[in-house]
Amino acid sequence: DRAYWCKLAYQMAYPVLSNMAKGELQKNMQLEVSPTWDGRNKKVAYMETFGRLMAGIAPWLTLPDDDTEEGKMRKELREMALKSYANAVDPQSPDYLLWRQEGQTLVDGAYVAESFLRAYDQLWKPLDETTKKRYIEEFQQLRRIDPPYTNWLLFSSTIESFLAKAGASFDEYRVNSAIRKVEEWYTGDGWYADGPSFAFDYYSSYVFHPMYLETLQAMKDAKVRSRIDYGKYYDRALKRAQKYSLILERFISPEGTFPVFGRSIPYRMATMQPLALMAWYQELPAGVSSAQVRCALTAVMKRMFASGHNFNEGGFLTIGFTGRQPNVADWYTNNGSLYMTSLAFLPLGLPASHPFWTDAPQEWTSVRAWGGKPFPKDHHWKDEIRTWDLF
């Protein structure tokens, strides 16, 4: 299973990083945009490609080098990634990203920041001082963007909490107001509403659970003292993420499919990000084993990528869900957006010797349920942790 995951992650990452390390991504990427594209600057696609890919493969690149085939792949990708990070903020590079135009930049700046949070020692610390200074400046100037009243608040908080962790000047209000709003939007049983009204989609997967937890963790790491008790908020958010990941595991059918609904469905495997995150954190909910999650996610990957039509002629992801299906694109979708699918690869951050990879295969919940075998019941989960402002 791990060899399959590594090969697929490498297939996804290599065309992006091999080009960007040389400053040639914008020259060579075979770009595709939605049939209903809204007319924004198409250069947003390159930051989407890079930021989202790195947020997904960052945990894998934290593992130490070794002489295995996988170790060589990791080392190659990490070295190319570090060069790519430098080019991304170098105004003299042809691959300098679109930091200073379009509101979309806030979204994908946040995925770049998330990649640094997920591999702080391996991807942030080795950067040279000039590159670090450039990132801090680019992140800080994103305050020019007023985020819509949706999951976008977490893009601001992810960037600002990273700045806090990096010891740079950060906006405490952008962090704390996002936290308070996310709490207001929690609907129960692991689900968040994407704004004041509930939308039945997977934005709890794409953004809410991961970026909320990471915002809180980064503020804890930075030892920020504010009105908010980041530790207690984190513990409560973790329990919600566990409940939601339990639901995601049950969504995976015996055939390795899951329900297709809501917007942004071409993000493919990103639907399973919280389940992958809980596996990487080693915080899977009681009754959900590492082996059943590995087997379930592997089944979905194989089902989704079996057609061979998920990549275009240049080796870049193509718009669709299980192949070329441009009709499922939203007005903001380009094929850079689709690198969100890498967010399901977080368990690659666990070493090959970890029980997630070595435990014997196990049937996941829907296989047992539909096979007439005993399976655990599921009940409503309530918040038990209470939080009050510290002062």
Secondary structure, 3 states (H helix, E strand, C coil): CHHHHHHHHHHHHHHHHHHHCCCCHHHHCCCCECCCCCCCCCCHHHHHHHHHHHHHHHHHHCCCCCCCHHHHHHHHHHHHHHHHHHHHCCCCCCCCCCCCCCCHHHHHHHHHHHHHHHCHHHHHCCCCHHHHHHHHHHHHHHHHCCCCCCCHHHHHHHHHHHHHHCCCCCCHHHHHHHHHHHHHHEEECCEECCCCCCCCCCHHHHHHHHHHHHHHHHHHHCCCCCCCCHHHHHHHHHHHHHHHHHHHHHHCCCCCCCCCCCCCHHHHHHHHHHHHHHHHHCCCCCCCCHHHHHHHHHHHHHHHHCCCCCECCCCCECCCCCCCCHHHCCCCCECCHHHHHHHHHHHHHCCCCCHHHHCCCCCCHHHHHHCCCCCCCCCCCCCCCCCCCCC
